[in-house]
Every structure is written in C-alpha cells, then in structure tokens.
Amino acid sequence: MNYKLYGYKIGQDVIGQDIETWNDSDLNGDEPFILTDSPDLDKYAEINTLEYWDRFGDIVTIDFQEKQRAIRLLGYEIEWENMTNDEKDIIIKYNAYPDIYPSTEASTERISYLTTTHSMTETEARHFLVDQWINYWDEFIEGTKDRWHRVGLEHVPDDTGQRRPGISYGAFPPQNHR
C-alpha cells in the first residue's frame, strides 16, 4: 500500500495548501486531512510533500514515529540531490536520512549542505546534526509511550568498542496494543 496525504477541498481551495484556517462546518462531516491510497478526488486533493507532512502529519498519524517514517520514506523517494533546501531542512529536523556515525556518506552530504547553505562551520554542522538526533529521540520517546513500557537513550559500544549514542529497549509493547 502506498498511502499519501490529502487535504479536503473547499470549493477549488485545499485545506493546508490554499486555506490555513477553516471551520468544522466547512468540512461537511469529513476530515481536514486523510491518509489513504484511494481518496475521493471530488473531496480531497493530494498534498503529499515533505512540507505538508511536517505541518500536518500529526493530524493523520498515531504518533511521532509514524510521522517520521512517512517523512523518511518520502525523502527516499525524492532523493537528497533532488530536494529543495526546505526539504533538506525537514529531513534533518526529523533525522529522516538516518545514520548515526558521522563518517557515512549521508552525514557528509548533510554536513556539506549545512556548511554551504546555513554558513555553519564543519564542527557547528556536526553538533547541529547531533542536536537534531537527540531531538528526534526525545520526540520518539515522548510520542511512543503508548507503544513501549521503557525506552531509553544511552551510550552503547559499537563494533570497535567505542561508545556511541544508542537506544535501549525495555519491555516490548503490551500484547493488547493495536
């Protein structure tokens, strides 16, 4: 299934794209945004972009993890070299081009982007990426309390024995959770 984000149409205008505020009565009992693979195109228009996922993804997803996953998958479809600067900023914000270790190609691309586009030094760019990584995991942990009994951040050894940021999982989700 390939779900996409859609905004409700009021006349020829689309909520989120052309309309920033609306009244519930404008919706005629429908939702302002839906996530589907088969929309009623008379009622909804596709707004499946990184910008709209960033702005409205909370409305159609169950938690931060699901929103980040949608942004990450859409980012993979677009590919880094084809993204606008705003799209790259969203990918970095959600740690949606994941790699933990700064020596990987993805980190090099992001560091180069930050140094050239945002006038950061290489050190500032690396620190910024670490901060975004920490923000991502803070949001992940806060947003998935329903899914996990205990999730924590800690420093874990990598293959070389060097300690790097990592995740420890406690109990798995309760059996009765959807």
VMD Tcl script that draws the C-alpha trace (Angstrom):
set ca {
  {0.00 0.00 0.00}
  {1.22 3.47 -0.86}
  {-0.63 5.87 1.41}
  {-0.47 9.57 0.62}
  {-1.55 12.73 2.42}
  {-4.64 14.52 1.12}
  {-6.27 17.82 2.08}
  {-10.01 18.48 1.98}
  {-11.25 20.75 -0.80}
  {-13.49 23.69 -0.05}
  {-14.55 24.86 -3.48}
  {-11.35 24.94 -5.52}
  {-9.15 25.61 -2.49}
  {-7.40 22.89 -0.49}
  {-7.06 22.94 3.30}
  {-3.41 23.31 4.27}
  {-2.35 24.35 0.80}
  {-4.64 27.30 0.00}
  {-6.59 27.57 3.27}
  {-4.81 27.99 6.61}
  {-7.88 28.11 8.85}
  {-11.31 26.58 8.49}
  {-14.48 25.89 10.45}
  {-15.71 22.37 11.16}
  {-18.91 23.27 9.35}
  {-16.83 23.76 6.16}
  {-15.91 20.07 6.23}
  {-19.43 18.65 5.87}
  {-18.58 15.89 8.35}
  {-15.30 14.98 6.63}
  {-11.76 15.18 7.99}
  {-9.47 18.11 7.03}
  {-6.68 15.66 6.12}
  {-6.67 11.97 5.30}
  {-4.03 9.34 4.72}
  {-5.15 6.89 2.06}
  {-4.30 5.10 -1.16}
  {-7.76 5.64 -2.69}
  {-9.18 9.11 -1.94}
  {-12.44 10.60 -3.13}
  {-10.87 13.11 -5.52}
  {-14.08 15.12 -5.60}
  {-13.49 15.91 -1.91}
  {-9.70 15.68 -1.48}
  {-6.52 16.82 -3.27}
  {-3.08 15.29 -2.86}
  {-0.71 17.33 -0.69}
  {1.86 14.58 -0.20}
  {5.01 16.69 0.19}
  {7.61 16.91 2.93}
  {6.38 20.40 3.81}
  {2.81 19.26 4.34}
  {3.87 16.15 6.24}
  {5.91 18.40 8.53}
  {2.97 20.76 9.07}
  {0.02 18.33 9.20}
  {1.39 14.83 9.72}
  {0.43 14.89 13.42}
  {-3.23 15.03 12.42}
  {-3.20 11.79 10.40}
  {-0.65 9.66 12.28}
  {-0.86 7.93 15.64}
  {2.47 9.24 16.94}
  {5.78 10.89 16.11}
  {7.36 7.62 14.96}
  {4.72 7.12 12.28}
  {5.07 10.74 11.11}
  {8.86 10.45 10.92}
  {8.57 7.19 8.98}
  {6.31 8.83 6.38}
  {8.74 11.75 6.02}
  {11.71 9.36 5.77}
  {10.06 7.21 3.08}
  {9.01 10.26 1.06}
  {12.56 11.57 1.40}
  {13.91 8.32 -0.01}
  {11.55 8.68 -2.99}
  {12.65 12.27 -3.67}
  {16.36 11.58 -3.02}
  {18.68 14.06 -1.32}
  {20.18 15.51 -4.51}
  {16.68 16.34 -5.86}
  {15.43 18.10 -2.71}
  {14.97 21.80 -2.18}
  {16.77 23.40 0.76}
  {13.50 23.49 2.72}
  {13.01 19.77 2.11}
  {16.57 19.03 3.24}
  {15.93 21.02 6.43}
  {12.84 18.89 7.13}
  {14.79 15.66 6.55}
  {17.45 16.86 9.00}
  {14.83 18.02 11.51}
  {13.26 14.56 11.64}
  {16.55 12.64 11.40}
  {14.89 11.06 8.40}
  {18.05 10.27 6.48}
  {19.27 8.08 9.30}
  {22.83 7.25 10.10}
  {24.40 7.55 13.49}
  {28.07 7.60 12.66}
  {29.45 10.86 11.19}
  {31.77 9.10 8.73}
  {28.96 7.89 6.47}
  {28.15 9.39 3.08}
  {24.75 10.65 4.28}
  {26.36 12.62 7.12}
  {28.94 14.04 4.74}
  {26.15 15.25 2.43}
  {24.28 16.83 5.33}
  {27.39 18.46 6.77}
  {28.31 19.86 3.36}
  {24.75 21.15 2.94}
  {24.77 22.84 6.37}
  {28.18 24.44 5.84}
  {27.31 25.82 2.41}
  {23.64 26.71 2.86}
  {23.49 27.69 6.52}
  {27.03 29.10 6.85}
  {28.00 26.72 9.64}
  {31.50 25.52 10.29}
  {32.01 21.78 9.98}
  {32.09 21.48 13.76}
  {28.88 23.50 14.12}
  {27.22 21.32 11.47}
  {28.26 18.12 13.28}
  {26.95 19.48 16.58}
  {23.73 20.57 14.90}
  {23.21 17.06 13.50}
  {23.82 15.54 16.93}
  {21.32 18.00 18.43}
  {18.76 17.03 15.78}
  {19.41 13.36 16.52}
  {18.81 13.99 20.24}
  {15.65 16.00 19.48}
  {14.43 13.15 17.28}
  {14.85 10.58 20.04}
  {13.28 12.88 22.64}
  {10.23 13.19 20.37}
  {10.28 9.46 19.65}
  {10.32 8.51 23.33}
  {7.71 11.10 24.29}
  {5.45 10.18 21.38}
  {5.59 6.43 21.77}
  {4.84 6.00 25.45}
  {1.76 4.01 24.46}
  {3.91 1.58 22.49}
  {6.73 0.95 24.96}
  {6.99 0.48 28.70}
  {10.57 1.67 28.81}
  {12.79 3.12 26.11}
  {15.95 4.99 26.96}
  {18.93 6.68 25.38}
  {22.35 5.56 26.44}
  {25.87 5.21 25.11}
  {26.44 1.70 23.74}
  {29.64 0.18 22.37}
  {29.97 -0.12 18.59}
  {31.98 -2.77 16.71}
  {35.25 -1.10 17.69}
  {34.34 -0.85 21.37}
  {33.90 2.93 21.18}
  {30.77 4.11 22.99}
  {28.25 5.90 20.79}
  {24.70 7.17 21.32}
  {22.22 4.30 21.19}
  {18.85 3.09 22.35}
  {17.94 0.55 24.98}
  {14.53 -1.05 24.86}
  {12.79 -2.31 27.94}
  {9.63 -4.35 27.75}
  {8.02 -4.84 24.39}
  {4.64 -3.26 23.66}
  {1.73 -4.67 25.64}
  {0.06 -7.62 23.91}
  {-3.30 -5.83 23.65}
  {-1.88 -2.75 21.89}
  {-3.01 -2.32 18.31}
}
mol new
graphics top color blue
foreach p $ca { graphics top sphere $p radius 0.5 }
foreach p [lrange $ca 0 end-1] q [lrange $ca 1 end] { graphics top cylinder $p $q radius 0.2 }
display resetview
